[in-house]
Amino acid sequence: MKTIITMAIALMTSVISVANDQLKLKELASFKEHRPTAVAVSEEGRVFTNLPYSSYSPDSHSVSVFEILADGRQIPYPNTSWNEKSNTVFNHYLNIQSLVIDAQNDLWVLDTGSPKRNGVVKGGARLIQIDLTTNNVLQTVVITDQVLSNKSYLNDVRVDKKQTFAYITDSVDGGIIVVNLSTGAQKRVLQNELIASNDIQKTLVIESITLDNAANFYATDGIAYDPEEEVIYYQYRPFAGSSALMKVDVKVLNDFSLSRNEIKEQVTFVGNTVISDGITFRDGFIYLTDLERNAISRYNVEGKALETVITSSYISWPDSIAFDVEGNIYFTTAQFHRLPGLNNGVDLQKGDFKIYKTTNSKEREKTEFKLKFAPHIGLTSLEDGMFINHAGQDPIAQIQFIASQGFKGIEDNFMKIRPVEQQIAIAQELEKQGMQLGSFVHNTTTWQDFTLVSEPSEVREIILKEIRETVEVAKRVNGKYLTLLSGKSHPTLERQYQKVNFIENLRVIAKEAEKAGIILGLEAINGTEFPGTFITKVTDAYEIVKAVNSPSIKLTFDMYHVQIENGNVINNFDKTFDEIAYIHMADNPGRSEPGTGEMNFVNILKHIYKSGYKGFIDMEHVSTIPGKEGELNILSIYENLNNRL
């Protein structure tokens, strides 16, 4: 029988405080017909969600698991094939209810095996492990008939830090299913076990909807795992109005020799918290989706204090919780209390179903840049990407971070010398993010010698080999723009002879580039830092480009070098505008971020913007401030410059 203890609930509510009134919500995804029930975030910030094919799902249901990209696009994961409806369980999802990322950064997808909740298909209830590095399925663990009934509905899952055991809740049959991932052994424990005599129950009321018809059975829904203490926390009977939080050591659950009663005796009642559908553990707190308060709340395990983290009218039946590495909270809103089955056949859906992320009110929003600024993932080496302190050394993670900040492209001086598999992966990630490759260096082998100013007959084979290699890389990475450096002056030839040779050699390059549809931008680099360089002034580069007279040989306008060698950046931009393929920018002195030197980038960029220039502006500079602080400073600088255009 349900017990309504109004006074006890009022006392519990009185101790709830707001943990952080600076948090706000950022919408990541929206679904008109289908309810997302889980969200998971990888170490690199990749976001995943699932849409169950359940009894409440319309026939339009097609995709079960999505990756949500930084630009909001939703991509079937790990591919379209796994998401196709099929009569076979082999390599196809049936009804995905939950997913989670473990300590090894693998994604685990929980398939109920019960399409439309019409009964568990033989072999269909599964745990599917996916390697996020390769996006390949590593293994499929079938949940056996010995621990399932035909009406079972697997709800949530956690995997221990060693990938040795998995713990699954069942929202119909109740209890916890323990799976030994090493041996395949499985058992169901704590089914229909009333643990806490002081469990508070009440009639569940959400947004003035009273759920008199909510289930009153020993179901288990939310489950959390503390990897340090190796403890499992869980809730049972939430739809019956229970707020009880329980815990049990994993060593107890993992011991297949213990009897049902021996396991029950090791379970501890933690306390009455909030009525929740999803819970997770982080840094000493149990975070709970707080159904009645349209909130995310948390329970301090040690201090036994309950507080509201964030509350909003937008938080309508939050179903599951995840965190990114910076502590931002991600959660789904599923509006289950508005289902027709709980409201006398009337569908009370209000707006779309959402996935939200909490952000600090002072956190920088994604910028819609008016110019095509392109941060680099390698300026002077493969390891000095512009945002490595936020994203790490992995170029894929760097691209994802760059996309999340609103940039539409990247520059990579070292693309040509990266391993082929990495080139392919970068190209795929850029396409996935809706981004482009700004530029990369063509002549990585000859830019420091005098090949290009030498007698054409002597160096023709070298030049052809280099441009053909570049063409292959450009095809591989969907790159159109290349940086072309003049190299050094010849030690014995007169400059005018060198110029003639240079033009003839560029025409050889141009023929190959024209066939491939790529454009090489000749860049003048200053002779102070690069003594002996043949082309140091943009005026000389412009003259050469005009002489070559090819649609594939254009100009790289590097503001830093122009300022040093020519000065008068705006005037030289105007004079060379008709041949500019793309732009590099950095302040002088020091090739540092804008605003640290003598150049007025507000005026320069305003002029470029008004000129109608549509190409890339590669951010070819370092930061004067180390670490994440310096990277945030760069973002702030470009946001401010953008606002001044």
C-alpha positions in Angstrom: 0.0 0.0 0.0 1.2 3.5 -0.8 1.9 5.6 2.2 1.8 9.4 2.0 3.8 11.0 4.7 3.3 14.7 4.1 5.1 16.0 7.1 8.3 13.9 6.5 8.4 15.1 2.9 8.0 18.7 4.0 10.9 18.3 6.4 13.1 16.8 3.7 12.2 19.6 1.3 13.2 22.2 3.8 16.9 21.1 3.8 17.2 21.4 0.0 19.2 24.4 -1.0 20.3 25.7 -4.4 23.9 24.5 -5.0 24.8 27.0 -7.8 22.6 29.8 -8.9 25.0 30.7 -11.7 24.2 27.7 -13.8 22.1 28.1 -16.9 20.9 25.6 -19.6 22.2 25.2 -23.1 20.1 23.1 -25.5 22.1 20.5 -27.4 19.4 18.6 -29.2 15.7 18.6 -29.7 13.3 15.8 -30.8 9.7 16.3 -31.8 8.4 12.8 -31.5 11.0 10.6 -29.9 12.1 10.6 -26.2 15.8 10.5 -25.5 16.3 8.5 -22.4 20.1 8.6 -21.9 23.0 10.8 -22.6 26.8 10.0 -22.4 29.8 12.2 -22.8 33.3 10.9 -23.7 36.6 12.2 -22.4 37.0 14.2 -25.6 33.6 15.8 -25.2 31.7 13.6 -27.8 28.0 13.4 -26.9 25.8 10.4 -27.5 22.1 9.7 -26.9 19.5 7.1 -27.6 15.8 7.0 -28.7 14.0 3.8 -27.4 11.7 1.9 -29.8 9.2 1.4 -27.0 5.5 1.1 -26.6 5.1 4.9 -26.7 7.3 5.3 -29.8 5.6 6.4 -33.1 6.1 4.3 -36.2 8.4 7.0 -37.6 11.1 5.7 -35.2 14.2 5.0 -37.3 17.5 5.7 -35.5 18.3 4.3 -32.0 21.7 5.7 -31.1 23.0 9.2 -32.2 26.2 11.1 -31.8 25.4 14.7 -31.4 28.0 16.8 -33.1 29.2 20.3 -32.0 27.2 21.9 -34.7 24.0 20.2 -33.5 23.9 17.5 -36.2 22.7 14.0 -35.2 24.7 11.2 -36.8 23.6 7.5 -36.4 26.1 5.7 -34.3 28.3 3.7 -34.8 26.9 3.7 -38.4 23.6 3.6 -40.3 23.6 -0.2 -40.5 23.4 -0.8 -36.8 20.4 1.5 -36.6 18.4 -0.1 -39.4 15.3 -2.0 -38.3 15.7 -5.7 -38.8 14.1 -9.1 -38.0 17.5 -10.3 -36.9 19.4 -9.3 -33.8 22.8 -9.6 -35.5 24.4 -6.2 -35.7 21.1 -4.3 -35.3 19.6 -2.5 -32.4 16.2 -3.5 -31.2 15.1 -1.1 -28.4 17.9 0.9 -26.8 17.0 2.2 -23.4 20.4 3.4 -22.0 24.0 4.0 -22.7 27.0 4.9 -20.6 30.8 5.6 -21.1 33.1 3.7 -18.7 36.5 4.6 -17.1 38.3 3.2 -20.2 36.3 5.6 -22.4 34.3 2.9 -24.2 30.6 3.3 -24.9 28.2 0.6 -23.6 24.8 0.5 -25.3 22.0 -1.3 -23.4 19.5 -3.1 -25.7 16.3 -4.2 -23.9 15.7 -6.7 -26.7 12.0 -5.8 -26.6 10.9 -3.8 -29.6 7.7 -1.8 -28.8 7.9 -3.6 -25.4 6.1 -6.6 -26.9 8.4 -9.1 -25.2 12.1 -9.9 -25.2 13.3 -11.4 -28.4 15.6 -14.4 -27.9 19.1 -13.1 -27.9 18.0 -9.5 -28.2 18.7 -8.2 -24.7 22.3 -7.2 -24.9 25.2 -5.1 -23.8 27.1 -3.7 -26.8 30.6 -2.3 -26.2 32.0 0.2 -28.7 35.5 1.5 -29.0 35.3 5.3 -29.3 38.7 5.5 -30.9 37.9 3.3 -33.9 34.0 3.5 -33.6 34.0 -0.3 -33.9 31.9 -2.7 -31.8 34.3 -4.6 -29.6 31.8 -7.2 -28.2 28.2 -8.0 -27.7 27.2 -9.6 -24.4 23.8 -11.3 -24.6 21.7 -11.2 -21.4 20.5 -14.8 -20.9 17.0 -16.1 -20.4 18.1 -17.4 -17.0 18.0 -13.8 -15.6 15.2 -12.5 -17.8 11.4 -13.0 -18.0 9.5 -12.2 -21.2 8.3 -8.9 -19.7 11.7 -7.7 -18.5 12.7 -4.2 -19.4 16.3 -3.4 -18.9 16.7 0.2 -17.8 20.2 1.4 -16.9 23.7 0.1 -16.8 27.1 0.8 -15.1 30.4 -0.9 -15.9 33.2 -1.2 -13.3 36.6 0.6 -13.9 38.3 -2.6 -15.0 35.6 -3.7 -17.5 35.2 -6.9 -15.5 31.5 -6.6 -14.3 28.4 -4.8 -15.5 25.4 -3.9 -13.4 22.0 -3.6 -15.0 18.7 -2.5 -13.5 15.3 -3.7 -14.6 12.3 -1.3 -14.4 9.7 -4.1 -14.6 11.1 -7.2 -12.9 13.2 -5.2 -10.5 16.6 -6.0 -8.9 20.1 -5.8 -10.4 21.4 -8.1 -13.0 25.1 -8.7 -12.4 27.2 -9.7 -15.5 30.7 -11.1 -15.3 32.1 -9.7 -18.5 35.2 -12.1 -18.3 33.3 -15.3 -17.8 29.8 -14.5 -19.1 28.3 -15.6 -15.8 25.0 -13.7 -14.9 22.6 -13.5 -12.0 19.7 -11.4 -10.8 19.9 -10.1 -7.2 17.8 -7.9 -4.9 14.6 -8.7 -6.8 11.4 -7.9 -4.8 13.5 -7.2 -1.7 12.1 -4.6 0.7 15.3 -3.3 2.3 14.4 -0.1 4.1 11.6 0.1 6.6 11.9 3.9 6.8 11.5 4.3 3.0 9.2 7.3 2.4 6.6 6.8 -0.3 4.0 9.2 -1.7 1.8 9.8 -4.7 4.0 11.1 -7.5 2.9 14.6 -8.7 4.8 16.3 -11.5 3.8 19.6 -13.0 0.4 19.3 -11.4 -0.1 15.9 -13.0 -0.9 13.3 -10.4 0.3 9.8 -11.3 -2.2 7.6 -9.5 -1.6 4.9 -12.1 2.1 4.8 -11.7 3.5 1.3 -11.1 3.7 0.0 -7.5 6.2 -2.8 -7.8 9.8 -3.4 -6.7 11.3 -2.0 -9.9 14.8 -0.6 -10.0 15.6 2.4 -12.3 18.5 4.6 -11.3 22.0 3.1 -10.7 25.3 4.8 -9.9 28.9 3.5 -9.5 31.6 4.9 -7.2 34.8 3.7 -8.7 37.0 4.7 -5.8 35.0 3.1 -3.0 33.7 0.4 -5.4 30.1 0.8 -4.3 26.9 0.6 -6.3 24.1 3.0 -5.4 20.6 2.3 -6.7 16.9 3.3 -6.2 13.9 1.2 -6.4 10.1 1.8 -6.7 10.5 5.5 -7.9 7.2 5.3 -9.8 5.5 4.2 -6.7 6.7 7.4 -5.1 9.8 6.1 -3.3 12.9 8.3 -2.8 15.0 5.6 -1.1 18.6 5.5 -2.0 20.5 2.2 -1.3 24.1 1.1 -1.6 26.0 -2.2 -1.7 29.7 -3.1 -2.2 30.5 -4.5 -5.6 32.5 -7.3 -4.0 29.2 -8.5 -2.6 27.4 -8.3 -5.9 30.3 -9.9 -7.7 30.4 -12.9 -5.4 28.3 -15.6 -7.1 28.6 -17.9 -4.1 26.5 -15.7 -1.8 22.9 -16.5 -1.3 20.0 -14.1 -1.9 19.7 -13.4 1.8 23.4 -12.9 2.3 23.4 -10.3 -0.4 20.3 -8.6 1.0 22.0 -8.3 4.5 24.9 -6.4 2.9 22.6 -3.6 1.4 22.6 -0.3 3.3 19.8 2.3 3.3 21.5 5.6 2.5 18.6 7.9 3.0 15.5 9.4 1.4 16.6 11.8 -1.3 14.2 12.7 -4.2 12.0 10.7 -6.5 14.3 10.1 -9.5 14.5 8.3 -12.8 18.3 8.5 -13.2 21.3 8.8 -10.9 25.0 9.0 -11.2 28.1 9.4 -8.9 30.7 12.2 -9.1 33.2 13.5 -6.6 31.4 12.3 -3.4 27.9 13.2 -4.6 25.0 11.2 -6.0 23.4 13.3 -8.7 19.7 12.7 -9.2 17.1 13.7 -11.8 14.6 15.4 -9.5 11.2 14.6 -11.1 8.9 16.6 -8.8 11.0 19.7 -8.7 11.9 20.0 -12.4 15.5 19.9 -11.2 18.8 18.2 -11.0 19.7 17.6 -7.3 22.6 16.0 -5.5 23.1 14.1 -2.3 26.3 14.5 -0.3 27.1 10.9 0.7 29.4 11.9 3.5 27.5 14.9 4.8 24.1 13.4 4.1 22.9 16.8 2.8 20.6 17.2 -0.2 20.6 20.3 -2.4 19.2 21.4 -5.8 21.9 22.0 -8.4 19.6 23.6 -11.0 15.9 23.9 -11.4 13.9 25.2 -14.4 10.5 24.8 -16.1 12.4 23.4 -19.1 13.5 20.4 -17.0 10.5 18.2 -17.6 11.0 14.6 -16.4 14.8 14.5 -16.6 15.7 10.9 -17.3 19.5 10.5 -17.1 22.6 12.4 -16.2 26.2 12.6 -17.5 29.2 14.8 -17.1 32.0 16.1 -19.3 35.6 16.4 -18.0 35.0 20.0 -16.9 32.1 19.1 -14.7 29.2 20.4 -16.9 26.0 18.3 -16.4 24.2 16.8 -19.4 20.6 15.4 -19.1 17.6 14.4 -21.1 14.0 15.6 -20.7 11.5 12.9 -21.6 8.1 14.1 -20.3 7.0 10.6 -19.3 4.4 11.9 -16.9 2.6 13.3 -20.0 2.2 9.9 -21.7 -1.4 8.9 -22.7 -1.1 5.7 -20.6 -0.8 7.8 -17.4 -3.4 10.4 -18.4 -6.6 8.5 -19.4 -5.4 8.1 -23.0 -4.7 11.8 -23.5 -1.2 12.8 -24.9 -0.1 15.8 -22.9 3.2 16.3 -24.6 4.3 19.9 -24.2 6.9 21.0 -26.7 9.9 18.9 -27.9 12.0 16.5 -26.0 15.4 18.0 -25.2 18.9 17.3 -24.2 20.5 20.1 -22.2 23.9 21.0 -20.9 24.5 23.2 -17.8 26.9 26.0 -18.3 28.2 28.7 -16.0 26.5 32.0 -16.6 29.9 33.5 -17.3 30.9 30.8 -19.8 31.6 32.0 -23.3 28.9 31.1 -25.8 29.7 29.6 -29.2 30.5 32.5 -31.6 29.0 33.0 -35.0 32.1 34.3 -36.7 31.6 36.8 -39.7 35.0 35.9 -41.1 36.4 32.4 -41.7 39.0 32.3 -38.9 40.8 29.0 -38.8 42.8 28.0 -35.7 45.8 25.8 -36.3 46.4 22.2 -35.0 50.1 22.5 -35.8 52.1 25.7 -36.3 55.7 25.0 -35.6 55.4 21.3 -34.8 52.9 18.5 -34.7 52.4 19.0 -31.0 51.7 22.7 -30.7 48.0 23.0 -31.6 46.3 26.2 -30.6 44.0 24.6 -28.1 45.9 21.6 -26.8 45.4 22.5 -23.2 41.7 22.2 -23.6 41.5 19.4 -26.1 44.8 17.5 -25.7 47.3 16.3 -28.3 44.8 14.3 -30.4 44.0 16.3 -33.6 40.5 14.9 -33.7 39.7 16.2 -30.2 41.3 19.5 -31.2 39.0 19.8 -34.2 36.0 18.9 -32.0 36.9 21.7 -29.5 37.5 24.2 -32.3 34.1 23.3 -33.8 32.4 23.8 -30.5 33.7 27.3 -30.3 32.1 28.3 -33.7 35.1 28.1 -36.0 34.5 26.7 -39.5 37.9 25.6 -40.4 41.5 24.7 -39.3 45.0 25.2 -40.5 47.6 22.5 -40.3 51.2 23.3 -41.5 52.1 19.6 -41.0 49.2 17.8 -42.7 51.5 16.5 -45.4 53.8 14.7 -43.0 51.1 13.2 -40.8 50.4 9.4 -41.1 48.0 8.5 -43.8 45.5 7.1 -41.3 45.5 10.3 -39.3 45.0 12.4 -42.5 41.9 10.3 -43.3 40.6 10.6 -39.7 41.1 14.4 -39.8 39.2 14.7 -43.1 36.4 12.5 -41.8 36.1 14.6 -38.6 36.1 17.9 -40.5 33.3 16.6 -42.7 31.4 15.4 -39.6 31.7 18.8 -38.0 30.7 20.6 -41.2 34.2 22.2 -41.3 36.9 22.7 -44.0 40.7 22.5 -44.1 42.1 26.1 -44.4 45.6 25.4 -45.7 48.6 23.2 -45.3 52.2 23.5 -46.5 53.0 22.1 -50.0 56.8 22.1 -50.1 57.8 20.6 -46.8 61.0 19.2 -48.2 62.3 22.1 -50.4 61.2 25.2 -48.4 64.7 25.5 -46.8 66.8 25.0 -49.9 67.2 26.6 -53.3 65.4 24.0 -55.4 62.7 26.4 -56.7 65.2 29.0 -58.0 67.5 26.5 -59.6 67.7 25.6 -63.3 64.4 23.9 -64.2 66.0 21.1 -66.1 68.0 20.2 -63.0 65.2 20.1 -60.5 62.1 19.2 -62.6 61.8 15.6 -61.3 62.1 16.8 -57.7 59.4 19.4 -58.2 57.1 17.0 -60.0 57.5 14.4 -57.3 56.7 16.9 -54.6 53.6 18.4 -56.2 52.2 14.9 -57.0 52.7 13.9 -53.4 50.9 17.0 -52.4 48.0 16.3 -54.8 47.5 12.8 -53.2 47.4 14.3 -49.7 45.0 17.1 -50.9 42.6 14.4 -52.3 42.8 12.4 -49.1 42.0 15.4 -46.8 39.6 17.3 -49.1 42.1 20.2 -49.1 42.0 22.9 -51.7 44.5 25.5 -50.4 48.2 25.0 -50.0 51.0 27.2 -48.7 53.9 27.6 -51.2 57.2 28.8 -49.8 59.9 30.1 -52.1 62.8 28.5 -50.3 66.3 30.0 -50.1 68.2 32.1 -52.7 70.8 30.4 -54.8 74.3 31.1 -53.6 75.9 31.7 -57.0 73.1 32.8 -59.4 72.1 36.4 -60.1 68.7 37.2 -58.6 67.2 38.0 -62.0 68.1 34.5 -63.3 66.7 33.0 -60.1 63.5 34.8 -60.7 63.2 33.4 -64.2 63.9 29.9 -62.9 61.4 30.4 -60.1 58.6 31.4 -62.5 59.3 28.5 -64.8 59.4 26.0 -61.9 56.1 27.4 -60.6 54.5 26.9 -64.0 55.5 23.2 -63.8 53.8 23.0 -60.4 50.8 25.0 -61.7 50.0 22.4 -64.5 49.8 19.6 -61.9 47.8 21.8 -59.5 45.3 22.9 -62.2 44.6 19.2 -63.1 43.9 18.5 -59.4 41.8 21.6 -58.8 44.0 22.9 -56.0 45.4 26.4 -55.3 48.9 27.1 -54.0 49.3 30.4 -52.2 52.9 31.8 -52.6 53.8 33.3 -49.2 56.5 35.9 -48.6 58.2 35.3 -45.3 60.5 37.9 -43.6 64.2 37.7 -44.0 65.0 38.7 -40.5 63.7 35.4 -39.0 64.4 33.4 -42.1 67.7 34.7 -43.5 68.4 33.9 -47.1 64.8 33.5 -48.1 64.2 34.3 -51.8 60.8 35.9 -51.5 60.5 38.2 -48.5 58.2 41.0 -49.7 54.5 40.6 -50.7 55.2 42.9 -53.6 57.7 40.4 -55.0 55.3 37.5 -54.4 52.6 39.4 -56.2 54.9 40.1 -59.2 55.8 36.4 -59.4 52.1 35.3 -59.3 51.2 37.7 -62.0 54.0 36.3 -64.2 53.1 32.7 -63.7 49.5 33.6 -64.7 47.7 30.4 -63.4 44.5 30.0 -61.5 46.4 27.5 -59.3 49.2 29.8 -58.3 47.9 32.7 -56.1 49.0 34.7 -53.1 49.1 33.9 -49.4 48.7 37.3 -47.6 50.5 36.8 -44.3 49.9 40.0 -42.3 52.7 39.3 -39.9 55.4 39.1 -42.6 53.8 42.0 -44.6 54.0 44.2 -41.5 57.7 43.4 -41.0 58.9 43.6 -44.7 56.5 46.0 -46.3 54.4 47.7 -43.6 51.1 49.4 -44.6 49.0 46.2 -44.3 45.7 47.6 -45.5 47.1 49.3 -48.6 49.1 46.2 -49.6 46.0 44.1 -49.0 44.1 46.3 -51.5 46.9 46.3 -54.0 47.2 42.5 -54.1 43.5 41.6 -53.4 42.9 40.2 -56.9 45.5 37.4 -56.3 44.9 36.6 -52.6 44.0 32.9 -52.0 43.8 33.2 -48.2 45.2 35.2 -45.3 47.4 34.4 -42.3 47.3 36.6 -39.2 49.5 37.3 -36.2 50.7 40.4 -34.4 54.2 41.8 -34.6 56.5 41.5 -32.8 56.6 37.9 -31.6 54.0 36.3 -34.0 51.6 36.5 -31.0 47.9 36.8 -30.6 46.2 40.0 -31.9 46.4 43.0 -29.5 49.9 42.2 -28.2 51.9 44.2 -30.7 51.8 47.1 -33.0 49.0 46.1 -35.5 45.5 47.5 -35.3 43.5 44.4 -36.0 40.1 46.0 -35.5 40.8 48.4 -38.4 42.5 45.7 -40.5 39.7 43.1 -40.1 37.0 45.7 -40.6 38.6 46.6 -43.9 39.0 42.9 -44.9 35.3 42.3 -44.0 34.1 45.3 -46.0 36.2 44.2 -49.0 34.0 41.2 -49.4 36.8 38.7 -48.8 35.3 35.2 -48.3 38.4 33.1 -47.8 40.1 31.7 -44.8 42.0 33.7 -42.3 44.4 31.2 -40.7 45.3 32.1 -37.1 49.0 31.6 -37.4 50.2 32.8 -34.0 51.2 31.7 -30.6 49.9 32.8 -27.2 51.7 35.0 -24.8 49.8 33.5 -21.9 50.4 29.8 -21.1 47.9 27.0 -20.5 44.1 27.1 -20.6 44.1 30.8 -19.6 45.9 31.7 -22.7 43.6 29.7 -24.9 40.5 31.3 -23.3 42.2 34.7 -23.9 42.5 33.9 -27.6 38.8 33.0 -27.8 37.9 36.2 -26.0 40.1 38.2 -28.4 38.5 36.8 -31.5 35.0 37.1 -30.1 35.7 40.8 -29.4 37.2 41.3 -32.9 34.1 39.6 -34.4 31.8 41.9 -32.4 33.7 45.0 -33.8 33.2 44.1 -37.4 
